[in-house]
């Protein structure tokens, strides 16, 4: 993945949006960090404008991620395939809880 691959406006399946700009910044309202055990609804939401980083990953072990810095916290989004395009997903709470928020966008035309 390259920086150009993540630019644009993303919409999530958990009520948040993410706008990634060419100047290495992003804006996100209500980024989900955790979830309610009873309902599965997102909770502990982070909002802000900050710097984004592309973590290159380690081949065969740690995947490449898009990292968002909101205040003093970092949140990572994994790249996943959704049909013919990519999506960005983040785990809510502990990974073994299997709760995810997935961000998608309209396909870009070449």
N, CA, C and O atoms as a GROMACS GRO file, in nm:
protein
  440
    1UNK      N    1   0.084  -0.117   0.000
    1UNK     CA    2   0.000   0.000   0.000
    1UNK      C    3   0.088   0.124   0.000
    1UNK      O    4   0.196   0.127   0.060
    2UNK      N    5   0.040   0.225  -0.069
    2UNK     CA    6   0.111   0.352  -0.072
    2UNK      C    7   0.024   0.460  -0.008
    2UNK      O    8  -0.094   0.438   0.018
    3UNK      N    9   0.084   0.576   0.016
    3UNK     CA   10   0.009   0.687   0.074
    3UNK      C   11  -0.109   0.724  -0.015
    3UNK      O   12  -0.216   0.757   0.036
    4UNK      N   13  -0.093   0.719  -0.146
    4UNK     CA   14  -0.202   0.754  -0.238
    4UNK      C   15  -0.320   0.658  -0.224
    4UNK      O   16  -0.434   0.696  -0.250
    5UNK      N   17  -0.294   0.534  -0.185
    5UNK     CA   18  -0.400   0.434  -0.172
    5UNK      C   19  -0.497   0.463  -0.058
    5UNK      O   20  -0.609   0.411  -0.059
    6UNK      N   21  -0.458   0.543   0.039
    6UNK     CA   22  -0.544   0.568   0.154
    6UNK      C   23  -0.608   0.706   0.154
    6UNK      O   24  -0.686   0.738   0.244
    7UNK      N   25  -0.575   0.789   0.056
    7UNK     CA   26  -0.630   0.924   0.051
    7UNK      C   27  -0.780   0.921   0.025
    7UNK      O   28  -0.829   0.835  -0.048
    8UNK      N   29  -0.851   1.016   0.085
    8UNK     CA   30  -0.993   1.030   0.056
    8UNK      C   31  -1.080   1.017   0.178
    8UNK      O   32  -1.034   1.018   0.292
    9UNK      N   33  -1.211   1.005   0.151
    9UNK     CA   34  -1.312   1.000   0.255
    9UNK      C   35  -1.360   0.856   0.274
    9UNK      O   36  -1.403   0.791   0.179
   10UNK      N   37  -1.352   0.807   0.397
   10UNK     CA   38  -1.389   0.670   0.432
   10UNK      C   39  -1.509   0.674   0.527
   10UNK      O   40  -1.521   0.764   0.610
   11UNK      N   41  -1.597   0.577   0.514
   11UNK     CA   42  -1.714   0.565   0.600
   11UNK      C   43  -1.710   0.428   0.667
   11UNK      O   44  -1.678   0.328   0.602
   12UNK      N   45  -1.743   0.424   0.796
   12UNK     CA   46  -1.733   0.296   0.868
   12UNK      C   47  -1.870   0.233   0.889
   12UNK      O   48  -1.974   0.297   0.873
   13UNK      N   49  -1.867   0.106   0.926
   13UNK     CA   50  -1.989   0.034   0.961
   13UNK      C   51  -2.026   0.054   1.108
   13UNK      O   52  -2.118  -0.011   1.157
   14UNK      N   53  -1.955   0.143   1.177
   14UNK     CA   54  -1.984   0.169   1.318
   14UNK      C   55  -2.011   0.317   1.345
   14UNK      O   56  -1.997   0.363   1.458
   15UNK      N   57  -2.050   0.392   1.241
   15UNK     CA   58  -2.094   0.528   1.259
   15UNK      C   59  -1.989   0.638   1.256
   15UNK      O   60  -2.019   0.751   1.294
   16UNK      N   61  -1.870   0.608   1.212
   16UNK     CA   62  -1.764   0.708   1.207
   16UNK      C   63  -1.721   0.732   1.062
   16UNK      O   64  -1.749   0.650   0.974
   17UNK      N   65  -1.654   0.842   1.039
   17UNK     CA   66  -1.594   0.870   0.910
   17UNK      C   67  -1.448   0.904   0.931
   17UNK      O   68  -1.406   0.938   1.041
   18UNK      N   69  -1.370   0.894   0.825
   18UNK     CA   70  -1.228   0.923   0.829
   18UNK      C   71  -1.191   0.993   0.698
   18UNK      O   72  -1.220   0.941   0.591
   19UNK      N   73  -1.129   1.109   0.708
   19UNK     CA   74  -1.080   1.179   0.589
   19UNK      C   75  -0.929   1.184   0.596
   19UNK      O   76  -0.872   1.237   0.691
   20UNK      N   77  -0.863   1.127   0.494
   20UNK     CA   78  -0.717   1.120   0.488
   20UNK      C   79  -0.670   1.216   0.380
   20UNK      O   80  -0.710   1.207   0.264
   21UNK      N   81  -0.583   1.310   0.419
   21UNK     CA   82  -0.535   1.416   0.331
   21UNK      C   83  -0.395   1.386   0.277
   21UNK      O   84  -0.320   1.309   0.338
   22UNK      N   85  -0.359   1.448   0.163
   22UNK     CA   86  -0.225   1.427   0.105
   22UNK      C   87  -0.111   1.481   0.192
   22UNK      O   88   0.003   1.438   0.176
   23UNK      N   89  -0.140   1.574   0.282
   23UNK     CA   90  -0.034   1.636   0.364
   23UNK      C   91   0.000   1.555   0.490
   23UNK      O   92   0.057   1.609   0.585
   24UNK      N   93  -0.037   1.425   0.489
   24UNK     CA   94  -0.010   1.333   0.600
   24UNK      C   95  -0.096   1.362   0.723
   24UNK      O   96  -0.060   1.325   0.834
   25UNK      N   97  -0.210   1.428   0.704
   25UNK     CA   98  -0.301   1.451   0.814
   25UNK      C   99  -0.432   1.377   0.790
   25UNK      O  100  -0.456   1.326   0.680
   26UNK      N  101  -0.514   1.372   0.892
   26UNK     CA  102  -0.644   1.308   0.884
   26UNK      C  103  -0.738   1.381   0.979
   26UNK      O  104  -0.694   1.452   1.070
   27UNK      N  105  -0.867   1.361   0.958
   27UNK     CA  106  -0.970   1.409   1.049
   27UNK      C  107  -1.066   1.295   1.072
   27UNK      O  108  -1.110   1.229   0.977
   28UNK      N  109  -1.101   1.270   1.198
   28UNK     CA  110  -1.194   1.163   1.231
   28UNK      C  111  -1.281   1.205   1.349
   28UNK      O  112  -1.230   1.238   1.455
   29UNK      N  113  -1.414   1.204   1.330
   29UNK     CA  114  -1.503   1.222   1.444
   29UNK      C  115  -1.546   1.085   1.495
   29UNK      O  116  -1.578   0.996   1.416
   30UNK      N  117  -1.548   1.067   1.624
   30UNK     CA  118  -1.602   0.945   1.683
   30UNK      C  119  -1.533   0.816   1.639
   30UNK      O  120  -1.599   0.720   1.600
   31UNK      N  121  -1.400   0.815   1.645
   31UNK     CA  122  -1.326   0.693   1.613
   31UNK      C  123  -1.346   0.594   1.727
   31UNK      O  124  -1.313   0.626   1.841
   32UNK      N  125  -1.399   0.475   1.699
   32UNK     CA  126  -1.429   0.380   1.806
   32UNK      C  127  -1.302   0.313   1.861
   32UNK      O  128  -1.216   0.267   1.786
   33UNK      N  129  -1.294   0.310   1.992
   33UNK     CA  130  -1.178   0.250   2.057
   33UNK      C  131  -1.216   0.121   2.130
   33UNK      O  132  -1.134   0.029   2.142
   34UNK      N  133  -1.338   0.114   2.180
   34UNK     CA  134  -1.383  -0.002   2.257
   34UNK      C  135  -1.530  -0.027   2.225
   34UNK      O  136  -1.588   0.046   2.144
   35UNK      N  137  -1.591  -0.128   2.287
   35UNK     CA  138  -1.731  -0.158   2.262
   35UNK      C  139  -1.799  -0.202   2.390
   35UNK      O  140  -1.734  -0.247   2.485
   36UNK      N  141  -1.932  -0.188   2.391
   36UNK     CA  142  -2.014  -0.232   2.503
   36UNK      C  143  -2.027  -0.384   2.496
   36UNK      O  144  -2.067  -0.438   2.393
   37UNK      N  145  -1.995  -0.453   2.603
   37UNK     CA  146  -2.004  -0.600   2.604
   37UNK      C  147  -2.146  -0.649   2.580
   37UNK      O  148  -2.166  -0.747   2.508
   38UNK      N  149  -2.246  -0.583   2.638
   38UNK     CA  150  -2.384  -0.628   2.625
   38UNK      C  151  -2.440  -0.610   2.484
   38UNK      O  152  -2.501  -0.702   2.429
   39UNK      N  153  -2.420  -0.491   2.425
   39UNK     CA  154  -2.482  -0.460   2.296
   39UNK      C  155  -2.387  -0.476   2.177
   39UNK      O  156  -2.433  -0.495   2.065
   40UNK      N  157  -2.258  -0.469   2.201
   40UNK     CA  158  -2.162  -0.472   2.091
   40UNK      C  159  -2.143  -0.336   2.026
   40UNK      O  160  -2.067  -0.323   1.929
   41UNK      N  161  -2.213  -0.232   2.078
   41UNK     CA  162  -2.202  -0.098   2.021
   41UNK      C  163  -2.068  -0.034   2.057
   41UNK      O  164  -2.014  -0.059   2.165
   42UNK      N  165  -2.014   0.048   1.966
   42UNK     CA  166  -1.888   0.117   1.995
   42UNK      C  167  -1.902   0.211   2.114
   42UNK      O  168  -2.009   0.269   2.137
   43UNK      N  169  -1.794   0.226   2.189
   43UNK     CA  170  -1.788   0.322   2.299
   43UNK      C  171  -1.647   0.377   2.306
   43UNK      O  172  -1.560   0.340   2.227
   44UNK      N  173  -1.624   0.465   2.402
   44UNK     CA  174  -1.494   0.531   2.417
   44UNK      C  175  -1.445   0.579   2.280
   44UNK      O  176  -1.355   0.520   2.219
   45UNK      N  177  -1.508   0.686   2.234
   45UNK     CA  178  -1.480   0.740   2.102
   45UNK      C  179  -1.374   0.848   2.108
   45UNK      O  180  -1.377   0.934   2.197
   46UNK      N  181  -1.280   0.845   2.014
   46UNK     CA  182  -1.176   0.948   2.002
   46UNK      C  183  -1.209   1.031   1.879
   46UNK      O  184  -1.248   0.977   1.776
   47UNK      N  185  -1.193   1.162   1.890
   47UNK     CA  186  -1.217   1.251   1.777
   47UNK      C  187  -1.098   1.343   1.763
   47UNK      O  188  -1.035   1.380   1.862
   48UNK      N  189  -1.068   1.381   1.640
   48UNK     CA  190  -0.961   1.477   1.624
   48UNK      C  191  -0.906   1.487   1.484
   48UNK      O  192  -0.952   1.423   1.389
   49UNK      N  193  -0.806   1.571   1.476
   49UNK     CA  194  -0.730   1.596   1.354
   49UNK      C  195  -0.586   1.571   1.393
   49UNK      O  196  -0.540   1.621   1.496
   50UNK      N  197  -0.514   1.496   1.313
   50UNK     CA  198  -0.377   1.466   1.352
   50UNK      C  199  -0.293   1.419   1.236
   50UNK      O  200  -0.328   1.438   1.119
   51UNK      N  201  -0.182   1.357   1.270
   51UNK     CA  202  -0.087   1.307   1.172
   51UNK      C  203  -0.110   1.159   1.149
   51UNK      O  204  -0.135   1.084   1.244
   52UNK      N  205  -0.102   1.117   1.024
   52UNK     CA  206  -0.115   0.976   0.991
   52UNK      C  207   0.021   0.922   0.949
   52UNK      O  208   0.105   0.996   0.896
   53UNK      N  209   0.041   0.794   0.973
   53UNK     CA  210   0.167   0.728   0.938
   53UNK      C  211   0.134   0.597   0.868
   53UNK      O  212   0.034   0.532   0.900
   54UNK      N  213   0.217   0.559   0.774
   54UNK     CA  214   0.204   0.427   0.712
   54UNK      C  215   0.313   0.340   0.773
   54UNK      O  216   0.432   0.361   0.747
   55UNK      N  217   0.272   0.245   0.854
   55UNK     CA  218   0.368   0.152   0.913
   55UNK      C  219   0.394   0.041   0.810
   55UNK      O  220   0.300  -0.024   0.767
   56UNK      N  221   0.518   0.020   0.772
   56UNK     CA  222   0.547  -0.073   0.663
   56UNK      C  223   0.524  -0.220   0.697
   56UNK      O  224   0.511  -0.302   0.607
   57UNK      N  225   0.517  -0.254   0.825
   57UNK     CA  226   0.498  -0.394   0.862
   57UNK      C  227   0.626  -0.473   0.850
   57UNK      O  228   0.729  -0.421   0.807
   58UNK      N  229   0.619  -0.599   0.889
   58UNK     CA  230   0.732  -0.690   0.881
   58UNK      C  231   0.686  -0.812   0.804
   58UNK      O  232   0.596  -0.884   0.848
   59UNK      N  233   0.746  -0.836   0.690
   59UNK     CA  234   0.702  -0.944   0.601
   59UNK      C  235   0.692  -1.077   0.675
   59UNK      O  236   0.787  -1.121   0.741
   60UNK      N  237   0.575  -1.140   0.663
   60UNK     CA  238   0.554  -1.270   0.722
   60UNK      C  239   0.514  -1.267   0.869
   60UNK      O  240   0.489  -1.372   0.928
   61UNK      N  241   0.509  -1.147   0.930
   61UNK     CA  242   0.478  -1.144   1.071
   61UNK      C  243   0.380  -1.033   1.108
   61UNK      O  244   0.267  -1.062   1.148
   62UNK      N  245   0.419  -0.909   1.096
   62UNK     CA  246   0.333  -0.797   1.133
   62UNK      C  247   0.288  -0.727   1.005
   62UNK      O  248   0.372  -0.686   0.925
   63UNK      N  249   0.157  -0.714   0.983
   63UNK     CA  250   0.110  -0.653   0.857
   63UNK      C  251   0.130  -0.502   0.854
   63UNK      O  252   0.147  -0.437   0.957
   64UNK      N  253   0.127  -0.448   0.733
   64UNK     CA  254   0.132  -0.304   0.713
   64UNK      C  255   0.004  -0.243   0.769
   64UNK      O  256  -0.103  -0.302   0.757
   65UNK      N  257   0.014  -0.125   0.830
   65UNK     CA  258  -0.102  -0.058   0.887
   65UNK      C  259  -0.100   0.091   0.856
   65UNK      O  260   0.003   0.148   0.822
   66UNK      N  261  -0.217   0.152   0.869
   66UNK     CA  262  -0.231   0.297   0.868
   66UNK      C  263  -0.248   0.336   1.013
   66UNK      O  264  -0.343   0.292   1.078
   67UNK      N  265  -0.159   0.418   1.065
   67UNK     CA  266  -0.161   0.457   1.205
   67UNK      C  267  -0.206   0.601   1.219
   67UNK      O  268  -0.159   0.689   1.146
   68UNK      N  269  -0.297   0.626   1.312
   68UNK     CA  270  -0.350   0.759   1.338
   68UNK      C  271  -0.305   0.805   1.475
   68UNK      O  272  -0.316   0.732   1.572
   69UNK      N  273  -0.253   0.927   1.482
   69UNK     CA  274  -0.214   0.985   1.610
   69UNK      C  275  -0.319   1.088   1.648
   69UNK      O  276  -0.332   1.192   1.583
   70UNK      N  277  -0.395   1.059   1.754
   70UNK     CA  278  -0.496   1.150   1.806
   70UNK      C  279  -0.452   1.188   1.946
   70UNK      O  280  -0.456   1.106   2.038
   71UNK      N  281  -0.411   1.312   1.963
   71UNK     CA  282  -0.356   1.355   2.092
   71UNK      C  283  -0.228   1.278   2.120
   71UNK      O  284  -0.135   1.280   2.039
   72UNK      N  285  -0.223   1.211   2.233
   72UNK     CA  286  -0.105   1.131   2.270
   72UNK      C  287  -0.124   0.983   2.244
   72UNK      O  288  -0.042   0.902   2.286
   73UNK      N  289  -0.231   0.946   2.175
   73UNK     CA  290  -0.263   0.806   2.149
   73UNK      C  291  -0.244   0.771   2.002
   73UNK      O  292  -0.266   0.854   1.914
   74UNK      N  293  -0.204   0.647   1.976
   74UNK     CA  294  -0.195   0.596   1.839
   74UNK      C  295  -0.297   0.485   1.821
   74UNK      O  296  -0.315   0.401   1.909
   75UNK      N  297  -0.364   0.485   1.707
   75UNK     CA  298  -0.462   0.382   1.670
   75UNK      C  299  -0.425   0.329   1.534
   75UNK      O  300  -0.394   0.406   1.444
   76UNK      N  301  -0.428   0.198   1.519
   76UNK     CA  302  -0.390   0.140   1.390
   76UNK      C  303  -0.509   0.079   1.319
   76UNK      O  304  -0.602   0.026   1.380
   77UNK      N  305  -0.503   0.088   1.186
   77UNK     CA  306  -0.604   0.029   1.100
   77UNK      C  307  -0.533  -0.068   1.007
   77UNK      O  308  -0.432  -0.034   0.945
   78UNK      N  309  -0.586  -0.189   0.997
   78UNK     CA  310  -0.530  -0.291   0.909
   78UNK      C  311  -0.593  -0.277   0.771
   78UNK      O  312  -0.708  -0.236   0.758
   79UNK      N  313  -0.518  -0.312   0.669
   79UNK     CA  314  -0.571  -0.316   0.533
   79UNK      C  315  -0.638  -0.451   0.511
   79UNK      O  316  -0.579  -0.555   0.541
   80UNK      N  317  -0.760  -0.449   0.459
   80UNK     CA  318  -0.830  -0.573   0.427
   80UNK      C  319  -0.893  -0.560   0.290
   80UNK      O  320  -0.921  -0.448   0.244
   81UNK      N  321  -0.916  -0.672   0.223
   81UNK     CA  322  -0.983  -0.673   0.092
   81UNK      C  323  -1.132  -0.677   0.111
   81UNK      O  324  -1.184  -0.755   0.191
   82UNK      N  325  -1.204  -0.593   0.036
   82UNK     CA  326  -1.350  -0.594   0.029
   82UNK      C  327  -1.385  -0.592  -0.119
   82UNK      O  328  -1.387  -0.486  -0.181
   83UNK      N  329  -1.412  -0.709  -0.176
   83UNK     CA  330  -1.441  -0.717  -0.318
   83UNK      C  331  -1.319  -0.676  -0.399
   83UNK      O  332  -1.212  -0.734  -0.384
   84UNK      N  333  -1.336  -0.576  -0.486
   84UNK     CA  334  -1.228  -0.529  -0.572
   84UNK      C  335  -1.148  -0.414  -0.512
   84UNK      O  336  -1.060  -0.358  -0.578
   85UNK      N  337  -1.178  -0.377  -0.388
   85UNK     CA  338  -1.111  -0.262  -0.330
   85UNK      C  339  -1.057  -0.297  -0.192
   85UNK      O  340  -1.072  -0.409  -0.143
   86UNK      N  341  -0.993  -0.200  -0.130
   86UNK     CA  342  -0.941  -0.219   0.005
   86UNK      C  343  -1.036  -0.156   0.106
   86UNK      O  344  -1.117  -0.070   0.073
   87UNK      N  345  -1.024  -0.201   0.228
   87UNK     CA  346  -1.094  -0.142   0.341
   87UNK      C  347  -0.992  -0.129   0.453
   87UNK      O  348  -0.885  -0.189   0.449
   88UNK      N  349  -1.026  -0.050   0.552
   88UNK     CA  350  -0.942  -0.032   0.669
   88UNK      C  351  -1.021  -0.080   0.790
   88UNK      O  352  -1.136  -0.040   0.809
   89UNK      N  353  -0.962  -0.166   0.871
   89UNK     CA  354  -1.036  -0.216   0.988
   89UNK      C  355  -0.955  -0.195   1.115
   89UNK      O  356  -0.832  -0.201   1.115
   90UNK      N  357  -1.028  -0.171   1.222
   90UNK     CA  358  -0.966  -0.154   1.353
   90UNK      C  359  -1.040  -0.242   1.453
   90UNK      O  360  -1.162  -0.256   1.447
   91UNK      N  361  -0.966  -0.301   1.542
   91UNK     CA  362  -1.024  -0.387   1.644
   91UNK      C  363  -1.074  -0.299   1.758
   91UNK      O  364  -1.009  -0.202   1.797
   92UNK      N  365  -1.190  -0.335   1.812
   92UNK     CA  366  -1.246  -0.263   1.927
   92UNK      C  367  -1.218  -0.346   2.052
   92UNK      O  368  -1.258  -0.462   2.061
   93UNK      N  369  -1.150  -0.286   2.147
   93UNK     CA  370  -1.117  -0.359   2.268
   93UNK      C  371  -1.006  -0.460   2.243
   93UNK      O  372  -0.917  -0.435   2.161
   94UNK      N  373  -1.012  -0.571   2.311
   94UNK     CA  374  -0.911  -0.676   2.297
   94UNK      C  375  -0.933  -0.755   2.167
   94UNK      O  376  -1.047  -0.784   2.132
   95UNK      N  377  -0.826  -0.790   2.097
   95UNK     CA  378  -0.840  -0.864   1.970
   95UNK      C  379  -0.919  -0.995   1.982
   95UNK      O  380  -0.988  -1.034   1.889
   96UNK      N  381  -0.908  -1.063   2.095
   96UNK     CA  382  -0.978  -1.191   2.109
   96UNK      C  383  -1.129  -1.175   2.127
   96UNK      O  384  -1.201  -1.274   2.128
   97UNK      N  385  -1.178  -1.049   2.141
   97UNK     CA  386  -1.323  -1.026   2.149
   97UNK      C  387  -1.389  -1.028   2.011
   97UNK      O  388  -1.511  -1.038   2.000
   98UNK      N  389  -1.307  -1.019   1.907
   98UNK     CA  390  -1.355  -1.029   1.769
   98UNK      C  391  -1.460  -0.924   1.734
   98UNK      O  392  -1.558  -0.954   1.666
   99UNK      N  393  -1.439  -0.800   1.780
   99UNK     CA  394  -1.526  -0.688   1.744
   99UNK      C  395  -1.444  -0.592   1.658
   99UNK      O  396  -1.338  -0.546   1.700
  100UNK      N  397  -1.492  -0.563   1.538
  100UNK     CA  398  -1.418  -0.480   1.443
  100UNK      C  399  -1.504  -0.366   1.393
  100UNK      O  400  -1.626  -0.375   1.391
  101UNK      N  401  -1.439  -0.260   1.352
  101UNK     CA  402  -1.502  -0.149   1.281
  101UNK      C  403  -1.430  -0.139   1.147
  101UNK      O  404  -1.307  -0.131   1.143
  102UNK      N  405  -1.505  -0.141   1.037
  102UNK     CA  406  -1.446  -0.143   0.904
  102UNK      C  407  -1.481  -0.015   0.829
  102UNK      O  408  -1.598   0.023   0.820
  103UNK      N  409  -1.379   0.051   0.776
  103UNK     CA  410  -1.395   0.173   0.697
  103UNK      C  411  -1.381   0.138   0.549
  103UNK      O  412  -1.286   0.072   0.509
  104UNK      N  413  -1.475   0.184   0.467
  104UNK     CA  414  -1.470   0.163   0.323
  104UNK      C  415  -1.491   0.297   0.253
  104UNK      O  416  -1.530   0.396   0.315
  105UNK      N  417  -1.464   0.298   0.124
  105UNK     CA  418  -1.490   0.419   0.044
  105UNK      C  419  -1.530   0.375  -0.095
  105UNK      O  420  -1.511   0.260  -0.134
  106UNK      N  421  -1.584   0.467  -0.169
  106UNK     CA  422  -1.619   0.436  -0.307
  106UNK      C  423  -1.493   0.409  -0.386
  106UNK      O  424  -1.388   0.468  -0.359
  107UNK      N  425  -1.504   0.321  -0.483
  107UNK     CA  426  -1.388   0.292  -0.569
  107UNK      C  427  -1.346   0.417  -0.641
  107UNK      O  428  -1.429   0.494  -0.688
  108UNK      N  429  -1.217   0.436  -0.650
  108UNK     CA  430  -1.163   0.549  -0.725
  108UNK      C  431  -1.144   0.507  -0.869
  108UNK      O  432  -1.105   0.394  -0.897
  109UNK      N  433  -1.170   0.598  -0.961
  109UNK     CA  434  -1.151   0.567  -1.102
  109UNK      C  435  -1.009   0.606  -1.140
  109UNK      O  436  -0.958   0.709  -1.096
  110UNK      N  437  -0.944   0.522  -1.224
  110UNK     CA  438  -0.804   0.551  -1.262
  110UNK      C  439  -0.791   0.676  -1.345
  110UNK      O  440  -0.680   0.713  -1.384
   0.00000   0.00000   0.00000
